[in-house]
């Protein structure tokens, strides 16, 4: 039997030191860094985030658009119904197709209730209501339109807009009037003013607009200042 060699011993006088078992912290600090596993998990996480964003982005866009539309809807101005026939005729000029002359024309509408006797000629009632005399009248005409006698007067009045086209008719004891102020400082009517004045009259003086007991079914978007929009160029309106 072959004798075994005993394990070497430390030199005399040197105490033998035994290795202790490593703890969990030591093993964790000295273990190899799992970079491949982390990269795999990171890629999986990023792909999941990408899929979530691809799904959520259209929804977020739709929500933003809906919010913008709702905000615009809440701030938009209401539609107005005309209070009387004269106002309805002015609304009809603004509505599509809009009456678009090359010069600015400022419309106005009025209904003077109970100021005159039934049967008063409309031209006479207009003169009395506006306190105008013959020197201010450029031309005057009365025609039958639908159920009413309608007077049209071209007037020359002081001010920046010197020429006014006034349309009026009697509804019982009430005088209804539309007025159209043409921008310009010429003393006499220009050819353009005359031509566009006739086009304006042709647009509103139709039998369907002058039926007793009913007014044209038109509406107009309200303005913040409460006025009728200027016809023609919008600059400065």
C-alpha positions as CSV (number, residue, x, y, z in Angstrom):
1,X,0.0,0.0,0.0
2,X,1.4,3.3,-1.0
3,X,1.7,5.8,1.8
4,X,-0.2,9.1,1.2
5,X,1.6,12.4,1.5
6,X,0.1,14.6,4.2
7,X,-1.0,18.1,3.0
8,X,1.6,20.8,3.5
9,X,1.4,22.7,6.7
10,X,2.2,26.4,7.2
11,X,5.6,27.2,8.5
12,X,6.1,27.0,12.2
13,X,4.8,30.1,13.9
14,X,2.4,31.1,11.1
15,X,-1.3,30.7,11.8
16,X,-3.3,29.0,9.2
17,X,-6.1,31.2,7.7
18,X,-9.2,29.4,6.3
19,X,-11.2,30.8,3.4
20,X,-14.8,31.7,4.3
21,X,-17.8,31.1,2.1
22,X,-18.7,34.2,0.1
23,X,-21.9,36.0,1.0
24,X,-24.8,37.0,-1.4
25,X,-23.5,40.5,-1.7
26,X,-20.1,39.4,-2.6
27,X,-21.4,37.0,-5.2
28,X,-23.5,39.8,-6.7
29,X,-20.7,42.2,-6.9
30,X,-18.3,39.8,-8.5
31,X,-20.8,38.1,-10.8
32,X,-20.5,38.8,-14.6
33,X,-22.7,41.7,-15.8
34,X,-25.7,40.3,-17.8
35,X,-25.6,42.9,-20.6
36,X,-27.3,40.6,-23.2
37,X,-30.3,40.0,-20.9
38,X,-30.6,43.7,-20.1
39,X,-30.5,44.6,-23.8
40,X,-33.1,42.0,-24.6
41,X,-35.4,43.4,-21.9
42,X,-34.8,47.0,-22.9
43,X,-35.7,46.2,-26.5
44,X,-38.9,44.4,-25.5
45,X,-39.8,47.4,-23.3
46,X,-39.1,49.9,-26.1
47,X,-41.2,47.9,-28.6
48,X,-44.1,47.8,-26.2
49,X,-43.9,51.6,-25.6
50,X,-43.7,52.1,-29.4
51,X,-46.8,50.0,-30.0
52,X,-48.6,51.9,-27.2
53,X,-47.7,55.3,-28.7
54,X,-48.7,54.2,-32.2
55,X,-52.1,53.3,-30.9
56,X,-52.5,56.3,-28.6
57,X,-51.2,59.0,-31.0
58,X,-54.3,59.0,-33.3
59,X,-56.6,59.1,-30.3
60,X,-54.7,62.1,-28.9
61,X,-54.9,63.9,-32.2
62,X,-58.7,63.2,-32.4
63,X,-59.1,64.5,-28.9
64,X,-57.2,67.7,-29.6
65,X,-59.3,68.3,-32.8
66,X,-62.5,67.7,-30.9
67,X,-61.4,70.1,-28.2
68,X,-60.6,72.8,-30.7
69,X,-63.9,72.3,-32.5
70,X,-65.8,72.5,-29.3
71,X,-64.0,75.6,-28.3
72,X,-64.7,77.3,-31.6
73,X,-68.4,76.2,-31.5
74,X,-68.9,77.7,-28.0
75,X,-67.5,81.0,-29.2
76,X,-69.2,81.3,-32.5
77,X,-71.9,84.0,-33.0
78,X,-75.6,83.0,-33.3
79,X,-77.7,83.1,-36.4
80,X,-80.2,86.0,-36.5
81,X,-83.7,86.0,-38.0
82,X,-84.9,89.3,-39.4
83,X,-87.3,91.3,-37.3
84,X,-89.1,92.8,-40.3
85,X,-89.2,92.8,-44.1
86,X,-86.7,95.7,-44.6
87,X,-84.1,93.9,-42.4
88,X,-84.8,90.6,-44.3
89,X,-83.9,92.4,-47.6
90,X,-80.6,93.5,-46.2
91,X,-79.9,90.0,-44.9
92,X,-80.6,88.7,-48.4
93,X,-77.9,90.9,-49.9
94,X,-75.3,89.7,-47.5
95,X,-76.2,86.0,-47.8
96,X,-75.0,83.7,-50.5
97,X,-74.6,84.6,-53.3
98,X,-73.3,87.8,-51.6
99,X,-73.9,91.1,-53.4
100,X,-70.3,92.2,-54.1
101,X,-70.0,95.7,-55.7
102,X,-66.5,97.2,-56.3
103,X,-67.4,100.1,-53.9
104,X,-68.3,100.0,-50.3
105,X,-72.1,100.2,-49.6
106,X,-73.4,100.5,-46.1
107,X,-76.9,99.0,-45.7
108,X,-79.5,99.9,-43.1
109,X,-83.0,98.9,-42.3
110,X,-85.8,100.6,-40.3
111,X,-89.5,100.1,-39.5
112,X,-91.3,103.2,-38.3
113,X,-94.5,101.9,-36.7
114,X,-97.8,103.9,-36.7
115,X,-96.2,107.1,-38.0
116,X,-98.5,107.6,-41.0
117,X,-102.0,107.0,-42.1
118,X,-102.7,103.8,-44.1
119,X,-102.5,104.6,-47.9
120,X,-99.8,107.3,-47.5
121,X,-97.7,107.3,-50.7
122,X,-94.3,105.7,-49.7
123,X,-92.2,108.5,-51.4
124,X,-94.1,111.1,-49.3
125,X,-93.6,109.1,-46.1
126,X,-89.8,108.8,-46.8
127,X,-89.4,112.5,-47.4
128,X,-91.2,113.2,-44.1
129,X,-89.4,110.6,-42.1
130,X,-85.9,111.7,-43.4
131,X,-86.8,115.4,-43.5
132,X,-85.5,115.8,-47.0
133,X,-86.5,118.3,-49.6
134,X,-86.4,118.5,-53.4
135,X,-82.8,119.8,-53.5
136,X,-81.6,116.5,-52.0
137,X,-83.5,114.2,-54.4
138,X,-81.5,113.1,-57.5
139,X,-84.2,110.8,-58.8
140,X,-87.4,109.2,-57.6
141,X,-89.6,106.3,-58.8
142,X,-92.5,104.2,-57.5
143,X,-93.3,100.7,-58.8
144,X,-95.6,97.9,-57.8
145,X,-93.7,94.9,-56.4
146,X,-95.8,92.0,-55.2
147,X,-98.4,93.3,-52.8
148,X,-96.8,96.7,-52.2
149,X,-96.1,100.0,-53.8
150,X,-92.4,100.5,-53.5
151,X,-90.6,103.9,-53.8
152,X,-86.9,104.2,-54.6
153,X,-85.1,107.5,-54.2
154,X,-81.5,108.5,-55.0
155,X,-80.5,111.2,-52.5
156,X,-77.6,113.6,-52.3
157,X,-76.8,114.2,-48.6
158,X,-74.0,115.9,-46.7
159,X,-71.2,113.7,-45.4
160,X,-68.5,111.4,-46.5
161,X,-71.0,109.0,-48.2
162,X,-72.9,111.5,-50.2
163,X,-75.2,109.3,-52.2
164,X,-78.0,107.3,-50.6
165,X,-80.3,104.8,-52.4
166,X,-83.5,104.6,-50.3
167,X,-86.2,102.0,-50.8
168,X,-89.4,102.3,-48.9
169,X,-93.0,101.0,-48.8
170,X,-96.0,101.2,-46.5
171,X,-97.3,98.2,-44.5
172,X,-100.6,99.6,-43.2
173,X,-99.6,102.6,-41.0
174,X,-96.0,101.5,-40.8
175,X,-93.2,102.8,-43.0
176,X,-90.5,100.2,-43.9
177,X,-87.2,101.5,-45.3
178,X,-83.9,100.1,-46.6
179,X,-81.1,102.6,-47.1
180,X,-77.8,102.1,-48.9
181,X,-75.0,104.6,-48.5
182,X,-72.5,104.6,-51.3
183,X,-68.9,105.6,-50.3
184,X,-67.6,108.5,-52.4
185,X,-67.3,112.3,-52.5
186,X,-68.5,113.0,-56.0
187,X,-71.3,115.5,-56.2
188,X,-73.1,113.7,-59.0
189,X,-73.9,110.0,-59.3
190,X,-71.2,108.1,-61.1
191,X,-71.9,105.5,-63.8
192,X,-70.7,102.7,-61.5
193,X,-73.0,103.9,-58.7
194,X,-76.0,104.0,-61.0
195,X,-75.2,100.6,-62.5
196,X,-74.7,98.9,-59.2
197,X,-77.7,100.6,-57.7
198,X,-79.9,99.0,-60.4
199,X,-78.3,95.6,-59.8
200,X,-79.0,96.0,-56.1
201,X,-82.7,96.9,-56.8
202,X,-83.0,93.9,-59.2
203,X,-81.7,91.7,-56.4
204,X,-84.2,92.7,-53.7
205,X,-87.3,94.1,-55.6
206,X,-88.8,90.7,-56.6
207,X,-92.5,89.8,-55.9
208,X,-91.5,86.8,-53.6
209,X,-90.0,89.4,-51.2
210,X,-93.1,91.5,-51.0
211,X,-96.0,89.1,-50.0
212,X,-98.3,90.5,-47.4
213,X,-98.3,88.6,-44.1
214,X,-94.9,86.9,-44.7
215,X,-91.2,88.0,-44.9
216,X,-88.3,86.3,-46.7
217,X,-86.9,83.3,-44.9
218,X,-83.3,84.4,-44.5
219,X,-80.8,84.4,-41.6
220,X,-77.6,86.2,-40.9
221,X,-74.7,85.4,-38.7
222,X,-74.6,88.1,-35.9
223,X,-71.7,90.6,-35.7
224,X,-70.1,91.4,-32.4
225,X,-70.9,95.1,-32.9
226,X,-74.5,94.4,-33.8
227,X,-74.4,96.1,-37.2
228,X,-75.1,94.9,-40.7
229,X,-71.9,94.0,-42.7
230,X,-70.8,96.4,-45.3
231,X,-71.4,95.3,-48.9
232,X,-68.4,95.3,-51.2
233,X,-64.8,95.7,-50.0
234,X,-64.3,94.8,-46.4
235,X,-61.4,97.0,-45.6
236,X,-62.3,99.3,-42.8
237,X,-65.8,97.8,-42.4
